[in-house]
């Protein structure tokens, strides 16, 4: 009887152990990251973030403080490599997140905030609006994409507005079919 009970407990223990996953919670510069991550994913993220920081920063990059706390779970880790590498790059001195600005696929530079750029563009277009026109718009497609760059390497928003309007001239319309370039 004891033998069967011991074997059943052992089988249950092995089944439980076979279905557990090693996970870790992470702290980057004292800030706890939400979720749990697989140890292999955290290693890949650290390698990718360190390589990116070395390319961005002039000279050797300082890596932020990084701590792991391990645990076992029945569910696999849900955190992703990009989440960890983004947190590491955000905490790396000399590296900052910005918005890359593209007009018809041509890179013009970066700005700190997409919303600030779009607001300044709207003000520029409205400020140049002829008396006969009701609306104005850019003649080419404007895109922004998040990116990392060296601290202080961003283009001032006022200068970016001029670059964008030079690359994609503003078109004005009266709403009746008459369109003209400024």
Number of C-alpha atoms within 10 A of each C-alpha: 6 7 8 9 10 11 12 12 12 12 12 12 11 11 11 12 13 10 12 14 15 17 26 21 20 21 19 20 15 11 13 13 15 13 13 20 24 19 16 11 18 23 14 15 21 20 13 19 23 21 12 17 25 16 14 18 17 10 9 11 18 14 18 18 13 14 14 15 10 14 12 14 16 13 11 15 19 11 19 15 18 15 14 25 22 17 19 24 24 17 18 21 15 17 22 19 19 22 21 22 24 18 19 12 12 11 12 15 17 25 23 19 15 19 11 13 21 14 13 16 21 14 13 17 21 14 9 12 18 16 7 11 16 13 15 22 18 18 16 16 12 16 15 19 11 14 12 18 21 17 14 11 14 18 17 14 20 13 11 20 21 14 17 21 19 10 18 17 16 20 18 23 18 15 11 8 7 10 14 13 12 12
